[in-house]
Amino acid sequence: MTEERNVTSFCSTPIEWSKLVAYFAGELEPTEESQVEEHYFECSNCSRVAAVASRLVEALREAMPPVLNEDLFLAFRDSGALTRIVEVDPEGTVLLPFETPADVLVCELRGDFTGRSLVDLELSSDRQTGRIVGAPVSADGSTIRLVCMTAFAERFGREVHLVVRPEGKHNESLAGYQLDHEVR
Amino acid sequence: MINAPSLHASEPQRVCRRARWGFSPSVDKPAGVPKMVPPAVGIEALKPSEWVALVRQGGPDGAKAEALLCGALRDRIRAYGLRHLRNRDLIDDFVQHVTLELLVAARSGRIEDEERVERFALGICRNTNLSSLRDSKKQRDMGVQSAFLQQAFAPTAPDLAELAELTLCLSTLDARARDVLVYSFKLGLDAGEIADKLCLSPGNVRVVRHRALARLRDCLQGVATS
């Protein structure tokens, strides 16, 4: 199993990856939680696996998902996590101005995506290409919410072309957009 | 007030810096390495219990051993803090507080069973009053004078390059796996709450969650080694 791969042979009773993940999710019983802590403190091999899991969890707390479903969009908007929300029509260009490295912009990609719950987004620039699989479409079929962060903008560069494709399809196009990142 | 152990700027600062995504081998080494090491092999090759002995003795080797001990246990202490605290600043304070307590105990010879120094560190973690962590900021301001410890205890900030890598890897997960990770670790929802939102069973959420985190780990491991 992939999830057991990081466990080395130095430990005869390694902590299972699934248990470690449940530990960081705070879902173990107190006794089991204590046992996990004692194990990763005293076992240098399992401490390395715990360190990897811990860094992933810590980064997930800081990061934003690349796309948002309606529920997550409302949760982040209401908590003040979103700096700005901008809209763009099909074949349109949108300016995404980042004032600070911590800015989180949501780009609402408008279009007719009726009948689809998920689509794929293909991004390309002169620096990088990328694909976001399973981007949720709003219930009325009109909007996809793309999260834009400075880190992502710096990676892709100023001008990014985005194509919306049916889920799992690589040639068919539903809409195209031009994102213009402006990092100050 | 805790007097921070002093270290020199020339000492190996890398030991307290975490490897990218934690995939590089830690500085501590597997048990079973002989205690008697050739002089050519540095202090780095000793066991944590031997570092504690050097810390107790003091001197330049003791200072170096302090840095190594700190580096070897830092990720474990941070993992404990991460599990029990959600705020990054408080986690930073927690790591600083526990590490200082550990070093002071080692210097004063209060660690009775040096072979189990890792367990001693866990004891400090458990005995730390998480709600009074702000006091430790005072210790940082008043007691941490060496450049090494100032760097080690500097407030951490999200690494933008790492966040971009994480976002790219999150993009490769299917929508359900990605949502489970976000609800679980970003929003702090438990498996039952996520199950209600995504029309899954709690057991299914747990399976999706640990598999998704493993895929994320593998994706980032590929990025880090490429």
Interface residues (C-beta under 8 A of the other chain):
Chain A: T2 E3 R5 N6 F10 W17 S18 V21 A22 Y23 F24 A25 G26 E27 E33 E37 E38 Y40 F41 E42 S44 N45 S47 R48 A50 A51 V52 A53 S54 R55 L56 V57 E58 A59 L60 R61 E62 A63 M64 P65 P66 N69 D71 L72 A75 P101 L118 G130 R131 I132 V133 G134 A135 P136 V147 M149 T150 A151 F152 E154 R155
Chain B: R18 W21 G22 F23 P25 S26 D28 K29 P30 A31 A72 D75 R76 R78 A79 Y80 L82 R83 R86 R88 I91 R116 E118 R119 A121 L122 C125 P158 L160 A161 E162 L163 A164 L166 T167 L168 L170 S171 T172 L173 D174 A175 R176 R178 D179 L181 V182 Y183 S184 F185 K186 L187 G188 D190 A191 K197 R206 V207 R209 H210 R211 L213 A214 R215 L216 R217 D218 L220
